[in-house]
Amino acid sequence: MEQTPGSPPPGPGRTVADRARRRRHRLGGALVSAGLIVVALVLLQPWASCPDDSASAACPVPAEHVPLHTAALLAAAGGIVVGGRLVLVPAPSRGDEPGTPREHRRDDPGS
């Protein structure tokens, strides 16, 4: 979004950096939410039925479902960690990321 001479400055939330930050926050929030839902479903097991009909959350996981539950919990944990990082850790600002030529860096005293 280039600004032409005489055009009004972009409003709040309309710059490329603001849109990228909002996208990161939405994606991070979606990953964290999905991860928490998966953890709750795997731990509560609403589809399971115990032989003694006490509570489905107290039923032991059948041996054939252990790999599936483990994979679901690991994927959920990964989603929560990655999503939290997207939401909480700010993205590097332009010109500060590694690999930027020295003459284009903001902190270069020669500019």
Backbone torsions as a table, in degrees:
resi	resn	phi	psi	omega
1	MET	NA	96.7	-179.7
2	GLU	-87.4	146.6	179.6
3	GLN	-99.7	125.1	177.8
4	THR	-90.9	154.9	178.9
5	PRO	-59.8	134.2	179.1
6	GLY	89.5	-10.5	178.0
7	SER	-84.6	150.2	-179.1
8	PRO	-68.3	150.4	178.4
9	PRO	-64.5	151.8	179.9
10	PRO	-61.8	142.0	180.0
11	GLY	-73.2	176.1	179.7
12	PRO	-62.6	135.2	177.9
13	GLY	81.1	9.2	-176.8
14	ARG	-109.6	-4.1	178.5
15	THR	-78.7	163.8	-179.9
16	VAL	-61.7	-40.9	-179.6
17	ALA	-64.5	-39.1	179.3
18	ASP	-66.5	-42.1	178.8
19	ARG	-64.5	-40.2	178.6
20	ALA	-64.2	-41.2	179.1
21	ARG	-64.0	-42.0	178.6
22	ARG	-64.8	-38.8	176.6
23	ARG	-62.0	-43.9	178.7
24	ARG	-60.6	-42.5	-179.1
25	HIS	-66.9	-41.4	178.3
26	ARG	-64.0	-46.8	179.4
27	LEU	-62.8	-44.3	178.8
28	GLY	-62.3	-43.4	177.8
29	GLY	-63.3	-38.9	178.5
30	ALA	-66.3	-41.4	178.9
31	LEU	-65.1	-43.4	179.2
32	VAL	-64.7	-43.9	-179.9
33	SER	-62.5	-47.0	179.9
34	ALA	-62.7	-40.7	178.7
35	GLY	-62.9	-42.4	179.4
36	LEU	-67.4	-36.5	177.7
37	ILE	-65.9	-43.3	179.0
38	VAL	-62.8	-43.5	178.6
39	VAL	-60.3	-45.3	-179.8
40	ALA	-62.5	-43.2	-179.8
41	LEU	-65.6	-42.4	-178.7
42	VAL	-67.8	-39.1	-178.2
43	LEU	-76.5	-36.7	-178.7
44	LEU	-83.7	-24.9	177.3
45	GLN	47.6	62.3	-177.6
46	PRO	-66.2	-15.9	-179.5
47	TRP	-87.8	-13.5	-175.3
48	ALA	-84.4	152.0	173.3
49	SER	-131.2	130.9	-179.7
50	CYS	-81.7	150.9	177.3
51	PRO	-61.4	-32.4	-178.8
52	ASP	-97.7	7.1	177.2
53	ASP	55.2	36.1	177.5
54	SER	-79.2	-82.1	178.7
55	ALA	-145.1	140.2	-177.2
56	SER	-66.8	-28.9	-179.8
57	ALA	-70.0	-20.4	-178.7
58	ALA	-94.9	-2.1	179.9
59	CYS	-71.8	138.5	174.4
60	PRO	-71.2	150.1	179.1
61	VAL	-75.4	128.3	176.7
62	PRO	-61.1	148.9	-175.6
63	ALA	-57.2	-35.2	-177.9
64	GLU	-74.9	-13.9	179.2
65	HIS	-98.1	-6.3	-177.6
66	VAL	-59.1	-47.3	179.1
67	PRO	-61.5	-38.1	179.1
68	LEU	-65.5	-44.9	178.8
69	HIS	-65.2	-39.8	178.7
70	THR	-63.4	-46.0	179.4
71	ALA	-63.2	-40.7	179.8
72	ALA	-64.5	-42.6	179.7
73	LEU	-68.6	-38.0	177.9
74	LEU	-67.2	-42.2	178.0
75	ALA	-64.5	-40.5	179.0
76	ALA	-65.1	-42.9	178.7
77	ALA	-62.9	-41.7	177.0
78	GLY	-62.0	-42.2	178.1
79	GLY	-63.1	-40.0	179.4
80	ILE	-65.9	-43.6	-179.4
81	VAL	-66.3	-48.5	-179.0
82	VAL	-65.5	-43.1	179.1
83	GLY	-63.3	-42.2	177.1
84	GLY	-63.0	-37.8	178.2
85	ARG	-66.3	-40.6	178.7
86	LEU	-62.8	-36.5	-177.5
87	VAL	-80.4	-41.7	-170.1
88	LEU	-91.2	-31.8	-176.1
89	VAL	-95.9	121.8	-179.2
90	PRO	-68.9	148.0	176.7
91	ALA	-72.4	150.2	177.4
92	PRO	-65.1	142.0	179.2
93	SER	-78.7	156.2	-175.8
94	ARG	-58.8	131.4	179.4
95	GLY	94.8	-10.2	-179.9
96	ASP	-104.5	-9.3	-176.5
97	GLU	-75.3	153.3	-179.6
98	PRO	-59.8	147.3	178.2
99	GLY	92.0	-4.4	177.4
100	THR	-74.7	129.6	179.6
101	PRO	-56.6	145.3	-174.6
102	ARG	-57.0	-37.5	-176.4
103	GLU	-70.3	-11.6	179.8
104	HIS	-105.9	-1.7	-179.3
105	ARG	-74.3	146.5	-179.7
106	ARG	-71.7	-32.7	-174.9
107	ASP	-85.7	7.3	-179.6
108	ASP	-73.0	117.5	-176.8
109	PRO	-68.0	-16.9	-177.9
110	GLY	-80.1	-4.6	-177.6
111	SER	-100.0	NA	NA
